[in-house]
Structures are given as structure tokens and as C-alpha cells.
Amino acid sequence: IGMFFQDGLTGSAWGDWTLYTDSPLRAFENELGVQDPVGFWDPLGFTADGDLLAFKRRRCVELKHGRISMLATMGYITPELTGKFPGYLSPSMDLKFADIPNGLAAVSKIPALGWVQMVAYAGYCELSGPTTRAANTSDYADITPGDYGFKVLTSDDPVELTKKLNAEIANGRLAMMAILGMFFQDG
């Protein structure tokens, strides 16, 4: 089935990749996140038109979802390994942190005002970032994907910085798959 997605531009089944110099896929083969052994992988052809702004938008979204998934994965695992906070989650409901189950079972146990607080914080994080509209890729012209005004991954050495940024993308991709697997495991 992989040959259906190759469309003659990748792999050796249809020829040598070095001969396709005019392919729009060439526009992104040197971007961050293009890593061995797969290289640049776009089986559904989202980048077939070579639109740089659409690519930047997708990379911003990939980084954001990767970071959220890394936090979610750690949040899923940590209570099982380290235990839960002492005290009450909701004193008025006599609900302790220890009473909240791990995983998806916690969704039905958290009080409504707790969900309001989480949604409000997520909204604040979303609205305090770069102003972008999903349908308007021109909003991404002046944005560096993943740059939200503070630098966590830094280095004076460009090779080391590229290695760290590639690792963030790879770990984010892994975390997106991991958190989905944890959801399915819970049933």
C-alpha cells in the first residue's frame, strides 16, 4: 500500500530520487524534523504544492501538539510512579487528590469548576500566544515555529541547537503516539 503514496517521487520503486530536482517536495527536505531513516515523509501530500506558509503553520501546530502531548504523557505516568498530592482537591465536596483515579477514569471525577479552571487556563495559553487564524496562513509569515517568547532549547553551537530542536520534534511525535496509546489502553 506504500506504493500508492509514493506517487513516483520517493523511494527506489519508481526511480532515483536525485533525478526529481523540480519536485515541490524538495522545498522541505532540509527542514527540522527530517530525520533518518525516513527522511522527509509526507504520504498524504500535504506539502505537494510547496507552500512555505502552509508548511510553517503545520510545523507550529505539530510543535504545539507535541509539547502538549509530552506534558500529557508525563501527567499520565507521574501519579502512578510518585503518588498524588496530599490534601483536598475540593474541600467543599470532601474530595481528596487520592480519591481521583489515574487515566481517563479521572475525567468523570473532577468537579465542574475544576474543568472550568483547566479550560480557562488552556484558553489563556492559546490566546496569549501568537495571533493566528487557522484558515489564514499569512499569519505565519513572521513566526518562527515553536517560538513563544522564551527559549528553553538553546546553544551557541548551531549543530548542537539543530540536534536539540530535532530531538524536540521527534520526542513530540513519539509523545503524540504514546498518549493515544495510553488512552486506548484505558479503554
C-alpha positions in Angstrom: 0.0 0.0 0.0 3.0 2.3 0.5 3.5 2.4 -3.3 0.1 4.2 -3.6 1.5 7.0 -1.5 4.9 7.2 -3.3 3.4 8.7 -6.4 6.7 8.3 -8.2 8.6 10.9 -6.2 10.2 8.8 -3.4 11.9 5.5 -2.9 13.5 3.3 -5.5 10.3 1.7 -6.7 9.8 4.5 -9.3 13.4 5.7 -9.9 16.2 7.6 -8.4 15.1 10.5 -6.1 18.1 12.6 -7.2 16.5 12.8 -10.7 13.4 14.6 -9.4 15.0 18.0 -9.0 11.9 20.1 -9.8 9.7 18.3 -7.2 7.9 20.7 -4.7 8.8 18.1 -2.0 12.4 19.3 -2.4 11.4 22.6 -0.7 11.2 20.9 2.7 13.7 18.1 2.7 16.3 20.2 4.7 13.8 21.4 7.4 14.0 20.5 11.0 12.3 17.2 11.7 13.5 15.5 8.6 15.4 12.6 10.2 16.8 9.2 9.2 15.8 6.6 8.5 12.6 8.0 6.9 13.8 11.4 5.7 11.1 13.8 4.5 7.8 11.9 4.8 4.5 13.2 3.6 2.5 10.2 2.5 -0.7 12.2 2.0 0.9 15.0 0.0 0.1 17.9 2.3 3.2 19.7 1.1 2.9 18.8 -2.6 2.2 22.4 -3.6 5.4 23.6 -1.9 3.6 26.4 0.1 6.1 27.6 2.7 3.5 29.3 4.9 1.2 26.3 5.0 4.3 24.2 6.0 5.2 26.7 8.8 1.6 26.6 10.1 1.7 22.8 10.2 5.1 22.8 11.9 3.7 25.3 14.5 0.8 23.0 15.1 3.0 19.9 15.3 5.3 21.5 17.8 2.3 22.7 20.0 0.6 19.4 19.9 3.9 17.6 20.6 4.6 19.8 23.6 1.1 19.3 25.0 1.4 15.5 24.4 4.8 15.4 26.2 3.2 17.1 29.2 0.1 14.8 29.0 2.2 11.7 28.8 4.2 12.7 31.9 1.0 13.7 33.6 -0.5 10.3 32.9 2.6 8.4 34.2 3.7 10.6 37.2 0.8 10.0 39.7 1.3 6.2 39.3 5.1 6.5 40.0 5.3 9.2 42.6 1.9 9.2 44.2 -0.6 12.1 44.4 -0.7 15.4 46.2 -1.7 15.3 49.8 -4.9 17.1 50.9 -8.1 18.0 49.2 -8.9 18.7 45.6 -12.2 20.1 46.6 -12.8 20.6 50.3 -16.4 21.6 49.9 -17.1 18.2 48.2 -14.8 16.3 50.6 -12.8 15.1 47.6 -9.1 14.3 48.1 -6.5 14.1 45.4 -6.0 10.4 46.4 -9.7 9.8 45.5 -9.1 10.7 41.9 -8.3 7.6 39.8 -5.5 7.6 37.2 -6.0 7.9 33.5 -9.3 8.6 31.7 -11.3 7.5 34.8 -10.4 10.8 36.3 -12.5 12.7 33.7 -15.8 11.9 35.4 -14.5 12.5 39.0 -13.1 16.1 38.6 -15.6 18.7 39.7 -17.1 21.0 37.1 -15.3 24.1 38.5 -12.1 22.2 38.1 -12.8 21.7 34.4 -13.7 25.4 34.1 -10.3 26.3 35.6 -8.5 24.0 33.2 -10.4 25.2 30.1 -9.8 28.9 31.2 -6.1 28.3 31.5 -5.9 26.5 28.2 -7.8 29.4 26.6 -5.4 31.9 28.2 -2.4 29.9 26.8 -4.0 29.8 23.4 -4.9 33.5 23.3 -1.7 34.8 24.8 0.5 33.2 22.1 1.0 34.5 18.6 -2.2 35.7 17.0 -3.0 33.3 14.2 -6.1 32.2 12.4 -6.3 28.6 11.3 -7.6 29.4 7.8 -5.1 32.2 7.2 -1.6 31.0 6.5 -0.3 34.6 6.0 -0.4 34.9 9.8 2.6 32.6 9.9 4.9 34.7 7.7 6.7 36.3 10.6 6.5 33.4 13.2 9.3 31.0 13.9 7.6 27.7 14.6 7.7 26.9 18.3 8.9 30.3 19.4 6.6 31.6 22.1 8.9 34.3 23.5 11.1 32.2 25.8 13.9 29.9 24.9 14.3 26.5 26.6 16.5 24.8 24.0 19.5 27.0 23.4 23.1 26.5 22.3 25.8 28.7 20.8 26.8 25.8 18.6 24.4 25.6 15.5 24.9 21.9 15.1 24.0 21.2 18.8 21.0 23.5 18.5 19.7 21.7 15.4 20.2 18.4 17.2 18.2 19.6 20.2 15.4 21.0 18.0 15.2 17.8 16.0 15.0 15.8 19.3 12.1 18.0 20.4 10.2 17.3 17.2 11.0 13.6 17.4 10.0 13.4 21.1 6.8 15.3 20.4 5.9 12.9 17.6 6.5 10.0 19.9 4.5 11.6 22.8 1.5 12.1 20.5 1.5 8.4 19.7 2.2 7.5 23.4 -0.7 9.4 24.8 -3.1 8.0 22.2 -1.8 4.5 23.2 -2.4 5.3 26.9 -6.0 6.4 26.1 -6.7 3.2 24.2 -5.1 1.1 26.9 -7.6 2.6 29.4 -10.4 1.7 27.1 
